[in-house]
Amino acid sequence: MARGYDWNAPAKLFFWPAPEGAEEDDLYPTLHDALAAAADGEVDAAWIVTEAGDILSPRLIASLREEARSRRAPAPRSFFGWARAA
């Protein structure tokens, strides 16, 4: 990702268009939390505004979540990998 974000700064999550009677937005303590919460609602309508004023679209949110997921996933290891060293 070309742009860096402050992952530990507060971020606002909102859904647009919002369902009837829904809150306008929710403030989360970190961008990580806002990204996780975005998956709980209508993913294609989730938007995040960072503390720095960046507006993250639904497509960018999906990309950032996938990127974060791939960074956390351990690399697959072969059960018999040790045999090649012999």
ChimeraX commands (.cxc) that place a marker at each C-alpha (Angstrom):
marker #1 position 0.00,0.00,0.00 radius 0.5
marker #1 position 1.47,3.34,-1.03 radius 0.5
marker #1 position -0.07,5.35,1.79 radius 0.5
marker #1 position 0.73,4.79,5.46 radius 0.5
marker #1 position -1.98,5.06,8.09 radius 0.5
marker #1 position -1.73,5.54,11.84 radius 0.5
marker #1 position -3.22,2.18,12.81 radius 0.5
marker #1 position -3.38,3.16,16.50 radius 0.5
marker #1 position -5.26,6.46,16.01 radius 0.5
marker #1 position -9.04,6.77,16.41 radius 0.5
marker #1 position -11.20,6.32,13.31 radius 0.5
marker #1 position -14.87,6.85,12.47 radius 0.5
marker #1 position -16.84,4.14,10.74 radius 0.5
marker #1 position -20.08,4.87,8.97 radius 0.5
marker #1 position -22.29,3.16,6.44 radius 0.5
marker #1 position -23.55,5.05,3.45 radius 0.5
marker #1 position -26.24,4.89,2.47 radius 0.5
marker #1 position -27.24,4.21,6.07 radius 0.5
marker #1 position -30.05,1.84,6.92 radius 0.5
marker #1 position -33.21,3.58,8.17 radius 0.5
marker #1 position -32.80,4.67,11.79 radius 0.5
marker #1 position -29.09,3.78,11.97 radius 0.5
marker #1 position -26.55,5.88,13.83 radius 0.5
marker #1 position -24.68,8.31,11.63 radius 0.5
marker #1 position -21.21,7.07,12.61 radius 0.5
marker #1 position -19.28,5.24,15.31 radius 0.5
marker #1 position -15.91,6.29,16.71 radius 0.5
marker #1 position -13.44,3.47,17.31 radius 0.5
marker #1 position -10.26,3.73,19.39 radius 0.5
marker #1 position -8.05,2.50,16.52 radius 0.5
marker #1 position -8.14,2.04,12.77 radius 0.5
marker #1 position -7.71,-1.70,13.39 radius 0.5
marker #1 position -10.95,-1.71,15.41 radius 0.5
marker #1 position -12.83,0.27,12.76 radius 0.5
marker #1 position -11.69,-2.14,10.03 radius 0.5
marker #1 position -12.80,-5.13,12.08 radius 0.5
marker #1 position -16.19,-3.52,12.80 radius 0.5
marker #1 position -16.71,-2.71,9.11 radius 0.5
marker #1 position -17.15,-6.44,8.47 radius 0.5
marker #1 position -20.08,-6.55,10.90 radius 0.5
marker #1 position -22.26,-4.33,8.73 radius 0.5
marker #1 position -22.99,-3.93,5.05 radius 0.5
marker #1 position -19.42,-4.28,3.76 radius 0.5
marker #1 position -20.12,-2.56,0.43 radius 0.5
marker #1 position -21.47,0.51,2.25 radius 0.5
marker #1 position -18.74,0.86,4.91 radius 0.5
marker #1 position -16.63,4.03,4.92 radius 0.5
marker #1 position -13.92,5.03,7.40 radius 0.5
marker #1 position -12.58,8.50,8.16 radius 0.5
marker #1 position -9.18,8.46,9.86 radius 0.5
marker #1 position -8.00,10.97,12.44 radius 0.5
marker #1 position -5.74,12.47,9.73 radius 0.5
marker #1 position -8.81,13.04,7.53 radius 0.5
marker #1 position -8.27,10.21,5.05 radius 0.5
marker #1 position -11.50,8.76,3.68 radius 0.5
marker #1 position -11.33,5.02,3.12 radius 0.5
marker #1 position -13.79,3.64,0.58 radius 0.5
marker #1 position -15.39,0.19,0.81 radius 0.5
marker #1 position -12.93,-1.11,-1.79 radius 0.5
marker #1 position -9.92,0.26,0.12 radius 0.5
marker #1 position -11.28,-1.11,3.41 radius 0.5
marker #1 position -11.54,-4.58,1.84 radius 0.5
marker #1 position -8.00,-4.27,0.51 radius 0.5
marker #1 position -6.59,-3.16,3.88 radius 0.5
marker #1 position -8.40,-5.97,5.70 radius 0.5
marker #1 position -6.99,-8.51,3.24 radius 0.5
marker #1 position -3.51,-7.04,3.59 radius 0.5
marker #1 position -3.72,-7.16,7.40 radius 0.5
marker #1 position -5.01,-10.74,7.28 radius 0.5
marker #1 position -2.16,-11.86,5.00 radius 0.5
marker #1 position 0.44,-10.25,7.26 radius 0.5
marker #1 position -0.91,-12.17,10.26 radius 0.5
marker #1 position -1.21,-15.54,8.54 radius 0.5
marker #1 position 1.88,-17.70,9.06 radius 0.5
marker #1 position 3.60,-19.05,5.97 radius 0.5
marker #1 position 2.59,-22.63,5.23 radius 0.5
marker #1 position 5.19,-25.17,6.28 radius 0.5
marker #1 position 5.75,-28.61,4.98 radius 0.5
marker #1 position 5.35,-31.31,7.61 radius 0.5
marker #1 position 8.30,-33.16,6.09 radius 0.5
marker #1 position 10.45,-30.11,5.39 radius 0.5
marker #1 position 13.18,-31.38,7.67 radius 0.5
marker #1 position 13.70,-34.42,5.43 radius 0.5
marker #1 position 15.10,-32.25,2.62 radius 0.5
marker #1 position 17.93,-31.06,4.83 radius 0.5
marker #1 position 19.29,-34.58,5.24 radius 0.5
marker link #1:1,2 radius 0.2
marker link #1:2,3 radius 0.2
marker link #1:3,4 radius 0.2
marker link #1:4,5 radius 0.2
marker link #1:5,6 radius 0.2
marker link #1:6,7 radius 0.2
marker link #1:7,8 radius 0.2
marker link #1:8,9 radius 0.2
marker link #1:9,10 radius 0.2
marker link #1:10,11 radius 0.2
marker link #1:11,12 radius 0.2
marker link #1:12,13 radius 0.2
marker link #1:13,14 radius 0.2
marker link #1:14,15 radius 0.2
marker link #1:15,16 radius 0.2
marker link #1:16,17 radius 0.2
marker link #1:17,18 radius 0.2
marker link #1:18,19 radius 0.2
marker link #1:19,20 radius 0.2
marker link #1:20,21 radius 0.2
marker link #1:21,22 radius 0.2
marker link #1:22,23 radius 0.2
marker link #1:23,24 radius 0.2
marker link #1:24,25 radius 0.2
marker link #1:25,26 radius 0.2
marker link #1:26,27 radius 0.2
marker link #1:27,28 radius 0.2
marker link #1:28,29 radius 0.2
marker link #1:29,30 radius 0.2
marker link #1:30,31 radius 0.2
marker link #1:31,32 radius 0.2
marker link #1:32,33 radius 0.2
marker link #1:33,34 radius 0.2
marker link #1:34,35 radius 0.2
marker link #1:35,36 radius 0.2
marker link #1:36,37 radius 0.2
marker link #1:37,38 radius 0.2
marker link #1:38,39 radius 0.2
marker link #1:39,40 radius 0.2
marker link #1:40,41 radius 0.2
marker link #1:41,42 radius 0.2
marker link #1:42,43 radius 0.2
marker link #1:43,44 radius 0.2
marker link #1:44,45 radius 0.2
marker link #1:45,46 radius 0.2
marker link #1:46,47 radius 0.2
marker link #1:47,48 radius 0.2
marker link #1:48,49 radius 0.2
marker link #1:49,50 radius 0.2
marker link #1:50,51 radius 0.2
marker link #1:51,52 radius 0.2
marker link #1:52,53 radius 0.2
marker link #1:53,54 radius 0.2
marker link #1:54,55 radius 0.2
marker link #1:55,56 radius 0.2
marker link #1:56,57 radius 0.2
marker link #1:57,58 radius 0.2
marker link #1:58,59 radius 0.2
marker link #1:59,60 radius 0.2
marker link #1:60,61 radius 0.2
marker link #1:61,62 radius 0.2
marker link #1:62,63 radius 0.2
marker link #1:63,64 radius 0.2
marker link #1:64,65 radius 0.2
marker link #1:65,66 radius 0.2
marker link #1:66,67 radius 0.2
marker link #1:67,68 radius 0.2
marker link #1:68,69 radius 0.2
marker link #1:69,70 radius 0.2
marker link #1:70,71 radius 0.2
marker link #1:71,72 radius 0.2
marker link #1:72,73 radius 0.2
marker link #1:73,74 radius 0.2
marker link #1:74,75 radius 0.2
marker link #1:75,76 radius 0.2
marker link #1:76,77 radius 0.2
marker link #1:77,78 radius 0.2
marker link #1:78,79 radius 0.2
marker link #1:79,80 radius 0.2
marker link #1:80,81 radius 0.2
marker link #1:81,82 radius 0.2
marker link #1:82,83 radius 0.2
marker link #1:83,84 radius 0.2
marker link #1:84,85 radius 0.2
marker link #1:85,86 radius 0.2
view
